[in-house]
Amino acid sequence: MKTRLTILGLAICLVFPSLARAGDKLMVAVAANYMVPFQEIRELFVKKYHIEVEQTFASTGKFYAQIIHGAPYDLFLAADEQRPKLLFDQGLATEPFIYATGRLIVWTAKADLRQAKNWQDLIKSSAVQKIAIANIENAPYATAAKIALEKVGLWDSVQGKLVFAQDVAQVFQYAHTGAVDVGFCPLSVMGNDLGQSGFYLKVDQAPPIVQAACVIKNSKHREAAEELAAFLTSAEVMAIKQRIGYE
């Protein structure tokens, strides 16, 4: 009887592989900028593949530090290409792949700042006394903001106004609640109602933020993690990304 049940179980695994992994629960580390699309992607993936996904959102640098110290993530969605490549070079992850390219904006909730013609004028406005930016060491979107500010000669002049946040999600929180006047945010914040309630200007001088992902080699659910990794580049996900502001 036991042999028959074993054979039946193997047959189910071969014919319905997604059902065989239905007990898997993936731990996914997601860069904070990708919060809006990933929540929608996660819901679609769980419904389609019957694989549970627990996501955590934070800065890319913070996740990298956790992973090299053994954090039990199955999949890492970074906000840059550098950290996944480092994990791959260290033998801790599979070869990285690009899953999204983001853009930087300056966002404000304050109606009296919506007359600015470009983001530089907005930053230079005398009404702007506090500017939120993520931790430059950990957040690639903050690095992009610094590059843009340096290109237009504003980096030195804004030093006294900068308010540093843990990640871009916290930057948006500061800007939305009015704790700061403006914040350097990913374009993806415009993908929800809170983002739509404010005003934004694109930071054209900032480089595109190319975002890579990788499967962690010590994952206990490697096959399911690779399933999700493949799903991130599917046509279904591409439609979600483009609608929210990613390439």
N, C-alpha and C positions, 0 to 999 in steps of 0.2 A: 504493500500500500504506500509506504514511504517513497519507494522508487518511482511509482506512478505519479505521485504528487510532485516529485522533483522534476520529472520529465515534463509534466504539464507546466510547471513554473518556467522552465527553460523555453518552452514553446511560446509562452506568453511574451517573454522577453524578446524573442526573435521577431515575432509578428507585430507586437505593440511596444516598441522600445520606450516611447514616452510614458506608457503606463508602468513599465518596469522601474522608471525613475520617479514615479509619483510620490514616493516617500522622501525624496531628496529635498533639502532646504538649503538653498544657496545663500551665502553671506557675500554681499556685493558692496565694495567700497566705491562710492560715486563722488566725483568732484562736485563741490557745492553748486557750481554754475549750471550743472546738468540736472538739477532737481526737478524742474518743471517737466521736461520731456520724459525723464526716466520714470516718474510716477505713472505716466500714461503707458509707457513701454512695458513696465513691470506688469501692470494690470492685464495688458493684452497677452503677454507671454504666459502668465500664470493660467489664464483662461484657455489658451491654445495648447499648452504643453503639460498642464497639470503638475508643474514643478513650483514649489513655494520659493519665494524670493524675499529675503530680509535685506533691506538696503540701509546704508549709513551714509550720511552726507557730511563732508568736511573738506578741508583744503588738501590739495594734492601732496604737498610736502608732509603733512601730518600723517596721511595714509602710508606714504613711502616709509617713513620712520617706523610706523607700527608693523608693516609687513616684514621689513628686514629683521625685526625683533620677534617674528613668529606669530603675528596676529593671524587668526584662522579665517582669512578671507578666501573666497573661491575665485573671485573675479575683481579686477581693479580697473575702473574707468577714470583715468587721469585727465587733467586739464592741460597736459603738455605731452610731448613725445619723450622727453628726457628721462623721467622717472621710470616708465615702463621699460625703456631700453636699458637702464641701469639694472633693473631687476632681472632682465633677460641675460645681460652680461655676467651677472653674479650667479646665474644658474637657478634663480628663484622663480622664474616665470617662463611661459612659452613666448614665442616670438610675438612682439606687439603688432597691432594693426590699428589703423586710423578709423575711428568711428564717427567723428564729427569735427567740424571747424567752426569756431565761434567768432563773434565780433564784440568789440567793446563800445559801450555808450556811457554818456554822463546822464544821470537820471535825477529828477527832482520832483517833489510833491508840492512845491510852493508855486502858487499861481503867479506871483509877482516876478518870477524869474523866467517866465515862458516867452518873453519878448526877445531873448537872445537870438542872434542870427547864426551863431556857430558856438561850438563847445568852448573855444578859447575865450570868447567874450563872456560866456556864462561863468567860467572859472575866474575871470578877472573882475567880475562885477563886485562893486563895493558891498552889495547886499549878501555876498557869499563869504561867510566867516569860518565855516566848518565844512571840510571836504572829506568824505569817507573813502578810504582805499583799503584793500585787503593787505595782509602781511606779505610783503614783497618776497621774502625768502620762501614762503610756502605756496603762494597763489600766483599762477602764471598770468591771470588777468591783471593782477597788480603790477607785474613786471611790464606788461604791455602798456599799462597806464603811465608808468614811469618813462618808458621809451617815448611815448607820445608827448608827454610834458617836456622832456628834454629836447625833442625835435623843435618844439615851438618856443623854447626858451623860458618856460614857466616853472620848471622843476624847483629851482632855488627859491623863487619868490613865493611858492605855496607852502613851504616847509612849516611855517607857523600855523597853518590852517588845517593840516592833515590830521585826521583821526583814523588810527589803524584798527582794523577789524580782524577777526580770526580768519574769515573767509568771505567770499562775495555774497553769500546768503546774509551774513550779518551786515555787510555794507548796505544791502538793500533794506534791511530792517531799520538801520539807523536813518536812512534817507526817507523811508516811508513814514516813520513815526515823527519825523521832524527833529530828531536829535542832531542831525547835520543838515546843511542846506542842500548839498548835492552829493552824489556818490558815483564812483566808477563801477559800473555794473555790466554784466553780460547782457547782450540784446535779448536773451531768452526770458528776462523778467517781464517782457512785454507779452508773454504768452499766457498770463493770467490776469484776473480782474484787478488785483492790486497794482500790477504794473501799468495796466491801462488807465488807472486813475491818475497817473502822473504824466510828466513831460520828459522827453529825452532828445538828445542830439548824438549822432554817431561820431565816434572819434576816428576819423579817417587816417590819422597819422599813426594809429596803433597797428601793429602787424596782426594778421589773422592768427587766431589762437588754434593751432592744430592739436587735436586731442586724440591720444592713443589709449588703447586698452590692452590688457593681457590676462591670461588665465594663470593663477598661482599654482606652481607645480605640486605643492604638498596638499592641494585641495582633496578633500575626502569625497567630493562629488564631481570629479574631473569631467566625466561625460556630460553631465547636466550643465556644468559651467561652459563647456565648449558649445553646447546647444544654444545657450543664451548669447555667447560671443558671436556665433553665426547669425543669430536673430538681429543683433545690433546693426548689421549691414544689409538687412533685407529691405525690399521695396516698401513693406508696411511701415517699418521704422523710418525710412527715408522720408516718407510723406509727413510723419509726425515732426521730425526734425526741421524740415523746411518750413512747415507752418509756424513753428515756434522761433525760427530765426537762425538756424544752423545750416551749414552747407554739408 
